[in-house]
Amino acid sequence: MRGARSAKWVASAIVVALAATACGGGDDDGGDGGSDGAAGNPDGIVRIDGGEPQNPLIPMNTNEALGGLVIDNLFSKLLDFDDEGQIFMVAAESVEPNEDNSVWTVTLKEGWTFHDGTPVTAESYVNAWNWAANVTNNQNGSFWFQDIVGYEDVHPEEGEPTADAMSGLQAVDETTFTIELNDPVPYYDYKLGYSTFTPLPESFYEDPEAFGESPVGNGPYSFVEWNHGESIELTRYDAYAGEDAAQNGGIHIQAYDGLEAAYTDLQSGNLDIIRQVGPRDLPLYQQDLGEDRTVAQPYNGIQTITPVWYQWEDTPPEVLQGVSMAIDRETITQTVLNGSRTPADSFVPPGVYGYEEGASGDITTYDPERARQLVEENGGIPGNQITIQYNADGGHQEWVEAVCNSIIDALDVECVGDSKVDFDTDLEAREANEVESMYRGGWLADYPLNVNFLKELYASYAHSNYGRFENAEVDELFAEGDRAATLDEAVAAYQEAEALLWQEMPSIPLWYQNVNGGWGPNVENVRFDTAGVPVLNEVTVNE
């Protein structure tokens, strides 16, 4: 949904647990087509659980996990991050700033092609980013380009664009382009590790709508077929120029209505990999599958419940602090979630640079007496009822009910879950401002800085700010971080912004995510990266 930094910034437990790098890492020995050195059947298909992407398959319009699973295998990024948060180059040869971080120069590796055989050039990036930033194209990821000089010309707050391209984005030659920023950003290379910054082929502009149904990328897999609501098929791209070439013949992504059905198929041999085991099967899945075919490790993700401010606008933040203190995170994570989550004490996960242990103070500590006092002294819950919207296909019902029961016991208010049939329907309700009270929020690291867990969710202009939280002081602290001279200063400014967020309560962090996945005997070399996603290009198929 992705500057190097020292390993000391990563929590030691995560360093030990994670054996992963996003998109396969920088040290893989992939041959053409991925068959060199691969065990088993190099043309075997890997079957993994998934669901229906919310939007057409365009990188700049995809900001949710189900679409991201497809995009991240069809498209290769300029750079990525290893398990310690260190940058390694993928399609880029180098990404270098000038002295004050106001202009960044990207040099591409040679020999890369799109799946239609056309070359990937500097213009492929420049044109794609200009199209995505243009307000008339209505892309979810358009705001990611707002740092670039000329963004306001293609994406004005009101009216029509006055230009077709951002003046700060220039192709120097076939393999070099420059990015001039409105203000220096010391961590801009981190941002370039997100899939929104991928290239598009010239064929895209002929019919973007058709492209979204049958995309052409530059990654280790090419697109075959999308049977809506059922499955998506990808095949190995034999002309792939990257070092992380596919070690299998392709990917079959099967849509499921719930995690339990996927787990049943895994056990019966109809599925090879499940990305997350549901609460029902958590207690026994390692015993069922065997520890050598399961994973239980933390990753850079967080779960929240988020109020929508068009329903809570007249409510003091102290009320939401009280709601937070009414939730017994420790008991819920240890019982309902079988110890597979860690109670949150920050808006930022421990594996991300900028995490501060105990940032929440006592706001995430279970204290029902203090919780009731805060709520009653500050006007109470709107309508005396909390509704938590969630997607029924994600294994959330059990913990939503447990959170509600904890709130009911502590505050003597009504609390119910609002189940949406799938994640796509859930997101549609958020975007249409149709959430009744709160929604289940989840966020995976796009890049391993606290910036990503704060700005991309709580800036007034952020697309993923579905709670519609607005605070000018918070926005200004974000801006100060972006103008900082060094990476450390930027992170410190965002830590200051987080301290203010705990006063304003745009969301209620619940717990940090663990990935609890598994795989069947037909596949080997399965591992999950720091975002909790299986690295599919490395998987080998036995038959």
Secondary structure as UniProt FT lines:
FT   HELIX           7..9
FT   HELIX           12..17
FT   HELIX           22..24
FT   HELIX           32..34
FT   TURN            36..37
FT   TURN            42..43
FT   STRAND          45..50
FT   HELIX           59..61
FT   HELIX           65..74
FT   STRAND          79..81
FT   TURN            83..84
FT   STRAND          87..89
FT   STRAND          92..97
FT   TURN            99..100
FT   STRAND          103..108
FT   TURN            110..111
FT   TURN            115..116
FT   HELIX           122..133
FT   HELIX           135..137
FT   TURN            140..141
FT   HELIX           142..145
FT   TURN            146..147
FT   TURN            149..150
FT   HELIX           151..154
FT   TURN            167..168
FT   STRAND          169..173
FT   TURN            174..175
FT   STRAND          176..181
FT   TURN            186..187
FT   HELIX           188..191
FT   TURN            192..193
FT   HELIX           195..197
FT   HELIX           202..206
FT   HELIX           208..213
FT   STRAND          221..227
FT   TURN            228..230
FT   STRAND          231..236
FT   TURN            238..239
FT   STRAND          250..255
FT   HELIX           259..268
FT   STRAND          273..274
FT   TURN            279..284
FT   HELIX           285..289
FT   HELIX           291..293
FT   STRAND          294..307
FT   HELIX           309..312
FT   TURN            313..314
FT   HELIX           317..325
FT   HELIX           329..334
FT   TURN            335..339
FT   STRAND          342..343
FT   TURN            350..351
FT   TURN            357..364
FT   HELIX           368..377
FT   TURN            378..379
FT   HELIX           382..384
FT   STRAND          385..391
FT   HELIX           392..394
FT   HELIX           397..411
FT   STRAND          414..420
FT   HELIX           423..431
FT   TURN            432..433
FT   STRAND          438..444
FT   HELIX           450..458
FT   TURN            460..461
FT   TURN            463..464
FT   TURN            466..467
FT   HELIX           472..482
FT   HELIX           487..504
FT   STRAND          508..519
FT   TURN            521..522
FT   STRAND          523..524
FT   TURN            530..531
FT   HELIX           536..538
FT   STRAND          540..541
//
